[in-house]
């Protein structure tokens, strides 16, 4: 498995976790993901 595929899978799980916590919009989501270490998104 390539690192790109792993990142997609991990990112998808993180997105689902963020969305499950409540209503959130694009910019807010990028800030939360940056807090998880996804600074290039």
C-alpha positions in Angstrom: 0.0 0.0 0.0 1.4 3.4 -0.9 1.6 6.3 1.5 -0.8 8.2 -0.6 -3.5 5.5 -0.2 -2.8 5.4 3.5 -3.2 9.1 3.8 -6.5 9.0 2.0 -7.8 6.3 4.4 -6.6 8.1 7.5 -7.9 11.5 6.2 -11.3 9.9 5.4 -11.6 8.6 9.0 -10.6 11.9 10.5 -13.2 13.7 8.3 -15.9 11.4 9.5 -14.9 11.9 13.1 -15.0 15.6 12.7 -18.4 15.5 11.0 -19.8 13.2 13.6 -19.2 15.8 16.3 -21.6 18.2 14.8 -22.3 20.6 12.0 -19.1 22.1 10.6 -18.2 24.0 7.4 -15.2 23.8 5.1 -12.9 26.4 6.7 -13.6 25.2 10.2 -12.9 21.7 9.1 -9.5 22.6 7.7 -8.6 24.3 11.0 -9.6 21.1 12.9 -7.6 18.9 10.6 -4.6 21.2 10.9 -4.8 20.6 14.6 -4.7 16.8 13.9 -1.5 17.4 11.9 -2.9 17.7 8.4 -1.3 21.2 7.9 -1.1 20.9 4.0 -4.8 20.5 3.5 
